[in-house]
Amino acid sequence: MSVVVIRIKNEENTSLLKKFIGTLHEKAEVISDKDYRDSMFAKLLEEGRKSKSLSPAQAKKELKKRGINV
């Protein structure tokens, strides 16, 4: 399985993304950032882990520590 993360400023353009992926005959799910975040928090809570929200600056700092430049 492959995961693609795309930042779309205008949410109305998500329908275009769905159509494009449909032309590839691939099964795909398009969800908003908020929905994804909520589902990940729910999964962490089910596993009994604690979770917290990071500011964008904190997130970039944590990613940079792990060798990922944003």
N, CA, C and O atoms as CSV, one atom per row, in Angstrom:
chain,resi,resn,atom,element,x,y,z
A,1,MET,N,N,0.846,-1.168,0.000
A,1,MET,CA,C,0.000,0.000,0.000
A,1,MET,C,C,0.891,1.229,0.000
A,1,MET,O,O,1.928,1.266,0.661
A,2,SER,N,N,0.471,2.221,-0.745
A,2,SER,CA,C,1.168,3.498,-0.788
A,2,SER,C,C,0.259,4.576,-0.220
A,2,SER,O,O,-0.965,4.505,-0.329
A,3,VAL,N,N,0.878,5.561,0.379
A,3,VAL,CA,C,0.130,6.676,0.944
A,3,VAL,C,C,0.622,7.950,0.290
A,3,VAL,O,O,1.827,8.173,0.168
A,4,VAL,N,N,-0.316,8.788,-0.132
A,4,VAL,CA,C,0.012,10.067,-0.743
A,4,VAL,C,C,-0.620,11.155,0.107
A,4,VAL,O,O,-1.809,11.097,0.419
A,5,VAL,N,N,0.170,12.138,0.478
A,5,VAL,CA,C,-0.335,13.277,1.237
A,5,VAL,C,C,-0.224,14.498,0.344
A,5,VAL,O,O,0.855,14.834,-0.145
A,6,ILE,N,N,-1.359,15.159,0.139
A,6,ILE,CA,C,-1.398,16.316,-0.749
A,6,ILE,C,C,-2.053,17.467,-0.008
A,6,ILE,O,O,-3.110,17.298,0.600
A,7,ARG,N,N,-1.442,18.611,-0.055
A,7,ARG,CA,C,-2.031,19.806,0.555
A,7,ARG,C,C,-2.822,20.535,-0.522
A,7,ARG,O,O,-2.272,20.966,-1.535
A,8,ILE,N,N,-4.105,20.661,-0.285
A,8,ILE,CA,C,-4.989,21.366,-1.208
A,8,ILE,C,C,-5.590,22.542,-0.453
A,8,ILE,O,O,-6.332,22.362,0.512
A,9,LYS,N,N,-5.262,23.741,-0.901
A,9,LYS,CA,C,-5.736,24.929,-0.203
A,9,LYS,C,C,-7.234,25.122,-0.364
A,9,LYS,O,O,-7.906,25.518,0.589
A,10,ASN,N,N,-7.772,24.851,-1.544
A,10,ASN,CA,C,-9.190,25.025,-1.817
A,10,ASN,C,C,-9.860,23.653,-1.756
A,10,ASN,O,O,-9.641,22.816,-2.631
A,11,GLU,N,N,-10.673,23.421,-0.726
A,11,GLU,CA,C,-11.287,22.107,-0.535
A,11,GLU,C,C,-12.195,21.696,-1.693
A,11,GLU,O,O,-12.468,20.508,-1.864
A,12,GLU,N,N,-12.661,22.646,-2.483
A,12,GLU,CA,C,-13.502,22.314,-3.627
A,12,GLU,C,C,-12.727,21.502,-4.664
A,12,GLU,O,O,-13.333,20.791,-5.466
A,13,ASN,N,N,-11.409,21.597,-4.657
A,13,ASN,CA,C,-10.586,20.866,-5.626
A,13,ASN,C,C,-10.398,19.396,-5.260
A,13,ASN,O,O,-9.816,18.646,-6.043
A,14,THR,N,N,-10.874,18.963,-4.089
A,14,THR,CA,C,-10.712,17.556,-3.733
A,14,THR,C,C,-11.482,16.649,-4.687
A,14,THR,O,O,-11.084,15.506,-4.915
A,15,SER,N,N,-12.584,17.153,-5.244
A,15,SER,CA,C,-13.333,16.332,-6.200
A,15,SER,C,C,-12.492,16.058,-7.451
A,15,SER,O,O,-12.577,14.977,-8.033
A,16,LEU,N,N,-11.687,17.030,-7.859
A,16,LEU,CA,C,-10.789,16.813,-8.999
A,16,LEU,C,C,-9.761,15.738,-8.684
A,16,LEU,O,O,-9.422,14.921,-9.540
A,17,LEU,N,N,-9.265,15.746,-7.445
A,17,LEU,CA,C,-8.303,14.730,-7.029
A,17,LEU,C,C,-8.946,13.345,-7.069
A,17,LEU,O,O,-8.332,12.386,-7.536
A,18,LYS,N,N,-10.172,13.244,-6.584
A,18,LYS,CA,C,-10.875,11.954,-6.606
A,18,LYS,C,C,-11.053,11.457,-8.036
A,18,LYS,O,O,-10.875,10.269,-8.305
A,19,LYS,N,N,-11.403,12.351,-8.952
A,19,LYS,CA,C,-11.573,11.966,-10.357
A,19,LYS,C,C,-10.255,11.489,-10.947
A,19,LYS,O,O,-10.222,10.492,-11.668
A,20,PHE,N,N,-9.171,12.191,-10.648
A,20,PHE,CA,C,-7.857,11.812,-11.162
A,20,PHE,C,C,-7.458,10.427,-10.673
A,20,PHE,O,O,-7.010,9.590,-11.457
A,21,ILE,N,N,-7.618,10.190,-9.387
A,21,ILE,CA,C,-7.255,8.884,-8.833
A,21,ILE,C,C,-8.149,7.804,-9.431
A,21,ILE,O,O,-7.699,6.680,-9.653
A,22,GLY,N,N,-9.416,8.137,-9.694
A,22,GLY,CA,C,-10.325,7.186,-10.321
A,22,GLY,C,C,-9.867,6.753,-11.695
A,22,GLY,O,O,-10.102,5.611,-12.092
A,23,THR,N,N,-9.209,7.651,-12.439
A,23,THR,CA,C,-8.713,7.291,-13.764
A,23,THR,C,C,-7.575,6.279,-13.689
A,23,THR,O,O,-7.291,5.584,-14.664
A,24,LEU,N,N,-6.931,6.197,-12.538
A,24,LEU,CA,C,-5.846,5.230,-12.355
A,24,LEU,C,C,-6.373,3.853,-11.958
A,24,LEU,O,O,-5.605,2.899,-11.834
A,25,HIS,N,N,-7.688,3.756,-11.759
A,25,HIS,CA,C,-8.344,2.508,-11.360
A,25,HIS,C,C,-7.761,1.976,-10.051
A,25,HIS,O,O,-7.569,0.771,-9.881
A,26,GLU,N,N,-7.488,2.889,-9.145
A,26,GLU,CA,C,-6.985,2.522,-7.830
A,26,GLU,C,C,-8.044,2.829,-6.782
A,26,GLU,O,O,-8.797,3.795,-6.908
A,27,LYS,N,N,-8.096,2.009,-5.760
A,27,LYS,CA,C,-8.996,2.275,-4.643
A,27,LYS,C,C,-8.331,3.355,-3.796
A,27,LYS,O,O,-7.164,3.233,-3.425
A,28,ALA,N,N,-9.076,4.405,-3.496
A,28,ALA,CA,C,-8.479,5.513,-2.757
A,28,ALA,C,C,-9.509,6.115,-1.818
A,28,ALA,O,O,-10.717,6.029,-2.037
A,29,GLU,N,N,-9.000,6.711,-0.792
A,29,GLU,CA,C,-9.845,7.415,0.158
A,29,GLU,C,C,-9.277,8.814,0.327
A,29,GLU,O,O,-8.078,8.976,0.556
A,30,VAL,N,N,-10.115,9.809,0.217
A,30,VAL,CA,C,-9.691,11.195,0.385
A,30,VAL,C,C,-10.347,11.712,1.656
A,30,VAL,O,O,-11.572,11.755,1.763
A,31,ILE,N,N,-9.522,12.101,2.613
A,31,ILE,CA,C,-10.046,12.618,3.869
A,31,ILE,C,C,-9.367,13.940,4.190
A,31,ILE,O,O,-8.261,14.216,3.726
A,32,SER,N,N,-10.037,14.738,4.978
A,32,SER,CA,C,-9.471,16.026,5.362
A,32,SER,C,C,-8.439,15.825,6.462
A,32,SER,O,O,-8.371,14.766,7.086
A,33,ASP,N,N,-7.648,16.847,6.684
A,33,ASP,CA,C,-6.627,16.805,7.729
A,33,ASP,C,C,-7.264,16.570,9.091
A,33,ASP,O,O,-6.756,15.786,9.893
A,34,LYS,N,N,-8.377,17.251,9.353
A,34,LYS,CA,C,-9.055,17.119,10.641
A,34,LYS,C,C,-9.553,15.691,10.835
A,34,LYS,O,O,-9.386,15.123,11.915
A,35,ASP,N,N,-10.163,15.102,9.807
A,35,ASP,CA,C,-10.655,13.728,9.908
A,35,ASP,C,C,-9.513,12.749,10.147
A,35,ASP,O,O,-9.644,11.815,10.938
A,36,TYR,N,N,-8.382,12.966,9.457
A,36,TYR,CA,C,-7.228,12.089,9.629
A,36,TYR,C,C,-6.692,12.196,11.052
A,36,TYR,O,O,-6.407,11.186,11.695
A,37,ARG,N,N,-6.558,13.419,11.533
A,37,ARG,CA,C,-6.051,13.643,12.887
A,37,ARG,C,C,-6.958,12.972,13.915
A,37,ARG,O,O,-6.478,12.326,14.847
A,38,ASP,N,N,-8.266,13.128,13.741
A,38,ASP,CA,C,-9.218,12.517,14.665
A,38,ASP,C,C,-9.113,10.997,14.651
A,38,ASP,O,O,-9.161,10.363,15.705
A,39,SER,N,N,-8.969,10.410,13.466
A,39,SER,CA,C,-8.867,8.950,13.386
A,39,SER,C,C,-7.569,8.447,14.013
A,39,SER,O,O,-7.556,7.391,14.646
A,40,MET,N,N,-6.476,9.197,13.841
A,40,MET,CA,C,-5.206,8.787,14.449
A,40,MET,C,C,-5.271,8.901,15.970
A,40,MET,O,O,-4.767,8.022,16.669
A,41,PHE,N,N,-5.876,9.954,16.494
A,41,PHE,CA,C,-6.032,10.089,17.946
A,41,PHE,C,C,-6.873,8.941,18.492
A,41,PHE,O,O,-6.557,8.382,19.542
A,42,ALA,N,N,-7.941,8.592,17.785
A,42,ALA,CA,C,-8.798,7.494,18.223
A,42,ALA,C,C,-8.015,6.183,18.262
A,42,ALA,O,O,-8.156,5.393,19.196
A,43,LYS,N,N,-7.190,5.962,17.238
A,43,LYS,CA,C,-6.390,4.732,17.197
A,43,LYS,C,C,-5.391,4.692,18.355
A,43,LYS,O,O,-5.200,3.645,18.974
A,44,LEU,N,N,-4.757,5.824,18.648
A,44,LEU,CA,C,-3.815,5.887,19.765
A,44,LEU,C,C,-4.522,5.625,21.092
A,44,LEU,O,O,-3.998,4.914,21.950
A,45,LEU,N,N,-5.701,6.195,21.255
A,45,LEU,CA,C,-6.453,5.993,22.492
A,45,LEU,C,C,-6.861,4.541,22.659
A,45,LEU,O,O,-6.847,4.016,23.772
A,46,GLU,N,N,-7.226,3.883,21.559
A,46,GLU,CA,C,-7.576,2.457,21.617
A,46,GLU,C,C,-6.387,1.632,22.067
A,46,GLU,O,O,-6.551,0.641,22.779
A,47,GLU,N,N,-5.189,2.030,21.656
A,47,GLU,CA,C,-3.974,1.316,22.034
A,47,GLU,C,C,-3.525,1.679,23.440
A,47,GLU,O,O,-2.588,1.082,23.969
A,48,GLY,N,N,-4.188,2.654,24.047
A,48,GLY,CA,C,-3.839,3.053,25.405
A,48,GLY,C,C,-2.703,4.047,25.471
A,48,GLY,O,O,-2.118,4.244,26.536
A,49,ARG,N,N,-2.383,4.667,24.373
A,49,ARG,CA,C,-1.311,5.651,24.357
A,49,ARG,C,C,-1.866,7.042,24.628
A,49,ARG,O,O,-3.045,7.315,24.403
A,50,LYS,N,N,-1.003,7.900,25.110
A,50,LYS,CA,C,-1.384,9.285,25.298
A,50,LYS,C,C,-1.032,10.046,24.033
A,50,LYS,O,O,-0.054,9.723,23.359
A,51,SER,N,N,-1.822,11.048,23.713
A,51,SER,CA,C,-1.556,11.843,22.531
A,51,SER,C,C,-1.694,13.314,22.869
A,51,SER,O,O,-2.365,13.687,23.830
A,52,LYS,N,N,-1.053,14.137,22.069
A,52,LYS,CA,C,-1.158,15.578,22.250
A,52,LYS,C,C,-1.000,16.246,20.903
A,52,LYS,O,O,-0.436,15.675,19.970
A,53,SER,N,N,-1.502,17.457,20.815
A,53,SER,CA,C,-1.369,18.226,19.582
A,53,SER,C,C,-0.109,19.062,19.660
A,53,SER,O,O,0.212,19.626,20.706
A,54,LEU,N,N,0.602,19.138,18.549
A,54,LEU,CA,C,1.798,19.969,18.462
A,54,LEU,C,C,1.499,21.174,17.592
A,54,LEU,O,O,0.705,21.107,16.653
A,55,SER,N,N,2.149,22.269,17.923
A,55,SER,CA,C,2.047,23.429,17.046
A,55,SER,C,C,2.829,23.118,15.775
A,55,SER,O,O,3.678,22.227,15.782
A,56,PRO,N,N,2.562,23.831,14.690
A,56,PRO,CA,C,3.329,23.580,13.464
A,56,PRO,C,C,4.841,23.709,13.678
A,56,PRO,O,O,5.614,22.943,13.103
A,57,ALA,N,N,5.262,24.669,14.498
A,57,ALA,CA,C,6.695,24.843,14.759
A,57,ALA,C,C,7.269,23.640,15.509
A,57,ALA,O,O,8.372,23.186,15.204
A,58,GLN,N,N,6.519,23.121,16.494
A,58,GLN,CA,C,6.976,21.949,17.240
A,58,GLN,C,C,7.029,20.714,16.343
A,58,GLN,O,O,7.953,19.905,16.435
A,59,ALA,N,N,6.032,20.583,15.480
A,59,ALA,CA,C,6.002,19.436,14.569
A,59,ALA,C,C,7.195,19.465,13.625
A,59,ALA,O,O,7.835,18.437,13.401
A,60,LYS,N,N,7.499,20.644,13.066
A,60,LYS,CA,C,8.659,20.768,12.173
A,60,LYS,C,C,9.948,20.423,12.903
A,60,LYS,O,O,10.830,19.767,12.348
A,61,LYS,N,N,10.053,20.871,14.160
A,61,LYS,CA,C,11.253,20.589,14.958
A,61,LYS,C,C,11.408,19.081,15.180
A,61,LYS,O,O,12.505,18.541,15.039
A,62,GLU,N,N,10.309,18.404,15.526
A,62,GLU,CA,C,10.357,16.964,15.748
A,62,GLU,C,C,10.696,16.206,14.455
A,62,GLU,O,O,11.459,15.240,14.483
A,63,LEU,N,N,10.129,16.643,13.328
A,63,LEU,CA,C,10.432,16.000,12.058
A,63,LEU,C,C,11.892,16.227,11.670
A,63,LEU,O,O,12.551,15.321,11.159
A,64,LYS,N,N,12.399,17.446,11.916
A,64,LYS,CA,C,13.785,17.752,11.569
A,64,LYS,C,C,14.741,16.866,12.377
A,64,LYS,O,O,15.770,16.432,11.860
A,65,LYS,N,N,14.402,16.599,13.644
A,65,LYS,CA,C,15.224,15.709,14.476
A,65,LYS,C,C,15.371,14.331,13.832
A,65,LYS,O,O,16.392,13.660,13.984
A,66,ARG,N,N,14.326,13.932,13.112
A,66,ARG,CA,C,14.306,12.600,12.514
A,66,ARG,C,C,14.735,12.613,11.048
A,66,ARG,O,O,14.555,11.630,10.329
A,67,GLY,N,N,15.307,13.743,10.612
A,67,GLY,CA,C,15.862,13.826,9.270
A,67,GLY,C,C,14.883,14.173,8.182
A,67,GLY,O,O,15.175,13.963,7.004
A,68,ILE,N,N,13.718,14.703,8.542
A,68,ILE,CA,C,12.709,15.056,7.551
A,68,ILE,C,C,12.593,16.564,7.495
A,68,ILE,O,O,12.234,17.199,8.487
A,69,ASN,N,N,12.895,17.144,6.340
A,69,ASN,CA,C,12.812,18.596,6.173
A,69,ASN,C,C,11.479,18.945,5.535
A,69,ASN,O,O,11.090,18.365,4.521
A,70,VAL,N,N,10.784,19.898,6.138
A,70,VAL,CA,C,9.470,20.310,5.647
A,70,VAL,C,C,9.583,21.696,5.042
A,70,VAL,O,O,8.589,22.243,4.564
